[in-house]
Amino acid sequence: MVRALYEAVDSYDGELVTISQMGIDFKVAQLKKDPTFQNEKLGDILKRYEEVFEVIVDSTRGMLARLQPGAQVALPDAEEALATAISEAELMLPERIRSPMNVKDRMQALRIEIVHALHRRGGHASPQDLGQEHRVQKYKANIAQAKKLIDFIKLFPSNFEITYDAQQQASLTLISFDVNDSSMIDMSIQRNNASFSSSGYGPQRNNRFTQGGGRPAPFHTGTQRPMGLPAGQFALHGMPGMPNPLAALAGVLQPASMSGFSDALRR
């Protein structure tokens, strides 16, 4: 259990981790079903191994923990873990990308995390189970191709085999640790960029306003506001051979004389 808790906390890369976050880890949850640990609190285990875990009690989040410096060698099964680490399978695991800098790096980092997650689960898991892994969630964010994890996994048929049961539920199998070929990532990025541009959100969208497709002018060409007119009033120039439209309008609205209404009243 100590090893499982160590791996659960380690997956958060130095962040403070709550008891509930540790509890949903695959191995921790599996071991909690064992009669040995059913009645034991995770917090009590953390406190017993203070050379491995730094335990902090927060007034709002409750008990939190992170790894102590040198926690790996302080684990009770450190020697056994060292022997496992030099096994053939462990040596074949690709190195994690801790700080991916661009889209390609993030996609490769997620691919590697899925390899590690499947290996940790014995080589088999469902996409839903993998989606619970913290590092998978972390690298999946902001990758358009990973909106659905199963669609992302389909990009790498050389690493993962996908099978479906009678209910069409997907199951994943790890078939290769080799992640050197990244050409499928390049192709996916190119397809995504092309789709982005053709949808009207790329450079082509801006071309509408530079290639004769600009917004129409709000007023007829030649319309201007002469000096002296209040804002919002414009002088409209008539077409050659046609009466001035404002003059015609004024003729309809203007009385015969400025005193026309009072004259009529006097009569």
C-alpha positions as CSV (number, residue, x, y, z in Angstrom):
1,M,0.0,0.0,0.0
2,V,2.9,2.4,0.8
3,R,4.2,1.9,-2.7
4,A,0.8,2.5,-4.2
5,L,0.3,5.7,-2.2
6,Y,3.8,6.8,-3.3
7,E,3.0,6.3,-7.0
8,A,-0.4,8.1,-6.6
9,V,1.2,11.2,-5.0
10,D,4.1,11.1,-7.4
11,S,1.7,11.3,-10.4
12,Y,0.8,14.9,-9.3
13,D,4.4,16.1,-9.9
14,G,5.0,17.9,-6.6
15,E,1.5,19.2,-6.0
16,L,-0.3,18.7,-2.6
17,V,-2.6,15.7,-3.0
18,T,-5.8,15.1,-1.0
19,I,-6.8,11.8,0.5
20,S,-9.7,11.5,-2.0
21,Q,-7.3,12.0,-4.9
22,M,-5.1,9.2,-3.6
23,G,-8.2,7.0,-3.0
24,I,-9.3,7.0,-6.7
25,D,-5.8,5.9,-7.9
26,F,-6.1,2.5,-9.6
27,K,-3.7,0.6,-7.4
28,V,-4.8,2.3,-4.1
29,A,-8.5,1.6,-4.9
30,Q,-7.6,-2.0,-5.7
31,L,-5.6,-2.6,-2.5
32,K,-8.4,-0.9,-0.4
33,K,-10.6,-3.9,-1.3
34,D,-8.1,-6.2,0.4
35,P,-9.2,-7.3,3.9
36,T,-5.8,-6.2,5.2
37,F,-6.5,-2.5,4.4
38,Q,-10.3,-2.4,4.5
39,N,-10.4,-0.9,8.1
40,E,-7.2,1.1,7.8
41,K,-7.3,4.9,7.0
42,L,-5.0,6.2,4.3
43,G,-4.1,9.1,6.5
44,D,-2.8,6.8,9.2
45,I,-0.6,5.0,6.7
46,L,0.8,8.4,5.5
47,K,1.6,9.5,9.1
48,R,3.5,6.2,9.8
49,Y,5.9,6.8,6.9
50,E,6.9,10.4,7.5
51,E,10.2,9.9,5.8
52,V,8.2,9.2,2.6
53,F,5.3,11.6,2.9
54,E,5.1,15.2,4.1
55,V,1.6,15.4,5.7
56,I,-0.2,18.8,6.0
57,V,-3.6,19.4,7.5
58,D,-5.5,22.2,5.7
59,S,-8.6,23.8,7.3
60,T,-10.6,23.5,4.0
61,R,-9.2,20.6,2.1
62,G,-8.4,18.3,5.0
63,M,-5.3,16.1,5.1
64,L,-2.9,16.7,2.2
65,A,0.4,15.0,1.3
66,R,3.4,15.4,-1.0
67,L,6.6,13.4,-1.2
68,Q,9.6,14.1,0.9
69,P,13.0,14.6,-0.8
70,G,14.5,11.2,-1.3
71,A,11.2,9.5,-0.7
72,Q,11.9,6.7,-3.3
73,V,14.8,5.3,-1.4
74,A,13.0,5.5,1.9
75,L,10.2,3.2,0.8
76,P,10.0,-0.1,2.7
77,D,10.3,-2.0,-0.6
78,A,13.0,0.1,-2.1
79,E,15.4,-2.8,-2.8
80,E,12.6,-4.9,-4.3
81,A,11.5,-2.0,-6.5
82,L,15.1,-1.5,-7.7
83,A,15.2,-5.1,-8.9
84,T,11.9,-4.6,-10.7
85,A,13.1,-1.4,-12.3
86,I,16.0,-3.1,-14.0
87,S,13.7,-5.8,-15.5
88,E,13.5,-5.9,-19.3
89,A,10.0,-4.5,-19.4
90,E,10.8,-1.5,-17.2
91,L,13.9,-0.7,-19.2
92,M,11.8,-0.6,-22.4
93,L,9.3,1.9,-21.1
94,P,9.8,5.3,-22.9
95,E,11.0,8.2,-20.8
96,R,8.3,10.6,-19.8
97,I,8.2,14.2,-21.2
98,R,7.8,16.3,-18.1
99,S,7.5,19.7,-19.7
100,P,6.1,19.5,-23.2
101,M,6.6,22.8,-25.0
102,N,4.3,22.6,-28.0
103,V,1.4,20.7,-29.5
104,K,3.6,17.9,-30.9
105,D,5.4,17.4,-27.5
106,R,2.0,17.4,-25.7
107,M,0.7,14.7,-28.0
108,Q,3.9,12.6,-27.6
109,A,3.7,13.1,-23.8
110,L,0.1,11.9,-23.7
111,R,1.0,8.9,-25.9
112,I,3.9,8.0,-23.5
113,E,1.6,8.4,-20.4
114,I,-0.9,6.0,-22.0
115,V,1.9,3.4,-22.5
116,H,3.0,3.8,-18.8
117,A,-0.6,3.6,-17.6
118,L,-1.4,0.4,-19.6
119,H,1.9,-1.2,-18.4
120,R,1.0,-0.3,-14.8
121,R,-2.4,-2.0,-15.3
122,G,-0.9,-5.2,-16.6
123,G,-1.1,-4.2,-20.3
124,H,-4.9,-4.1,-20.5
125,A,-7.5,-1.4,-19.7
126,S,-10.6,0.4,-20.9
127,P,-10.4,4.0,-22.2
128,Q,-12.6,5.0,-19.3
129,D,-10.1,3.6,-16.8
130,L,-7.2,5.3,-18.5
131,G,-9.1,8.5,-18.4
132,Q,-9.0,8.4,-14.6
133,E,-5.1,8.6,-14.6
134,H,-4.0,12.0,-13.4
135,R,-1.2,12.4,-15.9
136,V,-3.4,11.3,-18.7
137,Q,-5.9,13.9,-17.8
138,K,-3.2,16.5,-17.4
139,Y,-1.7,16.0,-20.9
140,K,-5.0,15.3,-22.6
141,A,-6.1,18.9,-21.8
142,N,-5.8,21.4,-24.7
143,I,-5.2,18.7,-27.3
144,A,-7.9,18.9,-29.9
145,Q,-7.2,15.4,-31.2
146,A,-7.7,14.0,-27.7
147,K,-11.2,15.4,-27.1
148,K,-12.2,11.7,-27.1
149,L,-9.4,9.6,-25.7
150,I,-10.3,6.6,-27.9
151,D,-9.9,8.8,-31.1
152,F,-6.4,9.8,-29.9
153,I,-5.4,6.2,-29.2
154,K,-6.4,5.2,-32.7
155,L,-3.6,7.4,-34.1
156,F,-1.1,4.9,-32.7
157,P,-2.0,1.3,-34.0
158,S,1.7,0.3,-33.6
159,N,1.4,0.9,-29.8
160,F,-2.2,0.0,-28.9
161,E,-4.6,-2.6,-30.1
162,I,-8.3,-1.8,-29.7
163,T,-10.9,-4.6,-29.5
164,Y,-14.7,-4.5,-28.8
165,D,-16.9,-6.8,-26.9
166,A,-20.5,-7.8,-27.7
167,Q,-21.8,-4.6,-26.2
168,Q,-19.3,-2.5,-28.3
169,Q,-17.3,-1.6,-25.2
170,A,-13.6,-0.9,-26.2
171,S,-10.7,-2.6,-24.5
172,L,-7.1,-1.5,-25.1
173,T,-4.0,-3.7,-25.1
174,L,-0.4,-2.4,-25.1
175,I,1.5,-4.1,-27.9
176,S,4.7,-2.0,-28.2
177,F,6.8,0.4,-26.1
178,D,8.4,1.9,-29.2
179,V,7.4,5.6,-29.6
180,N,10.2,6.8,-31.8
181,D,8.1,7.2,-34.9
182,S,6.1,10.4,-34.5
183,S,5.1,10.8,-38.2
184,M,1.5,10.1,-37.3
185,I,1.5,13.1,-34.9
186,D,2.8,15.4,-37.7
187,M,0.1,14.1,-40.0
188,S,-2.6,14.6,-37.4
189,I,-1.5,18.2,-36.7
190,Q,-1.5,19.0,-40.5
191,R,-5.0,17.6,-40.9
192,N,-6.2,19.6,-37.9
193,N,-4.7,22.8,-39.1
194,A,-6.2,22.3,-42.6
195,S,-9.6,21.7,-41.1
196,F,-9.2,24.8,-38.8
197,S,-8.4,27.0,-41.9
198,S,-11.2,25.7,-44.1
199,S,-13.8,26.3,-41.3
200,G,-13.2,30.0,-41.6
201,Y,-11.1,30.5,-38.5
202,G,-7.7,30.5,-40.1
203,P,-5.8,32.8,-42.5
204,Q,-8.5,32.3,-45.2
205,R,-11.0,34.1,-43.0
206,N,-9.0,37.3,-43.0
207,N,-8.6,37.2,-46.8
208,R,-12.2,38.1,-47.3
209,F,-11.4,41.6,-46.3
210,T,-8.3,42.0,-48.3
211,Q,-9.4,40.4,-51.6
212,G,-12.5,42.5,-52.5
213,G,-14.7,40.9,-49.9
214,G,-14.6,43.7,-47.4
215,R,-17.6,45.0,-45.4
216,P,-19.9,47.4,-47.4
217,A,-19.6,51.1,-46.6
218,P,-22.3,52.3,-44.3
219,F,-23.3,55.2,-46.7
220,H,-23.4,55.7,-50.4
221,T,-20.1,56.7,-52.0
222,G,-19.8,60.4,-51.9
223,T,-21.9,60.8,-48.8
224,Q,-20.3,63.1,-46.4
225,R,-21.2,65.3,-43.4
226,P,-20.4,68.9,-44.4
227,M,-19.0,71.2,-41.9
228,G,-21.7,72.8,-39.7
229,L,-24.2,69.8,-39.8
230,P,-24.7,68.1,-36.5
231,A,-23.3,64.6,-36.0
232,G,-25.6,62.0,-37.5
233,Q,-26.8,64.3,-40.4
234,F,-25.4,63.9,-43.9
235,A,-25.7,65.7,-47.2
236,L,-26.7,63.3,-50.0
237,H,-25.6,64.3,-53.4
238,G,-28.2,63.7,-56.2
239,M,-27.4,61.6,-59.2
240,P,-26.7,63.6,-62.5
241,G,-30.0,64.7,-64.0
242,M,-32.0,63.8,-60.9
243,P,-33.3,66.2,-58.3
244,N,-31.6,66.5,-55.0
245,P,-33.3,64.0,-52.7
246,L,-33.1,66.3,-49.7
247,A,-34.5,69.2,-51.6
248,A,-37.5,67.1,-52.7
249,L,-38.1,66.0,-49.2
250,A,-37.9,69.5,-47.9
251,G,-40.5,70.6,-50.4
252,V,-43.0,68.1,-49.0
253,L,-42.4,68.9,-45.4
254,Q,-41.8,72.7,-45.6
255,P,-45.0,75.0,-45.5
256,A,-45.6,77.5,-48.2
257,S,-44.2,80.2,-46.0
258,M,-42.5,80.2,-42.6
259,S,-45.6,81.8,-41.3
260,G,-48.0,79.5,-43.2
261,F,-49.5,77.9,-40.2
262,S,-50.1,81.2,-38.4
263,D,-51.5,82.8,-41.6
264,A,-54.0,79.9,-41.9
265,L,-55.1,80.4,-38.4
266,R,-55.5,84.1,-38.9
267,R,-57.8,83.4,-41.9
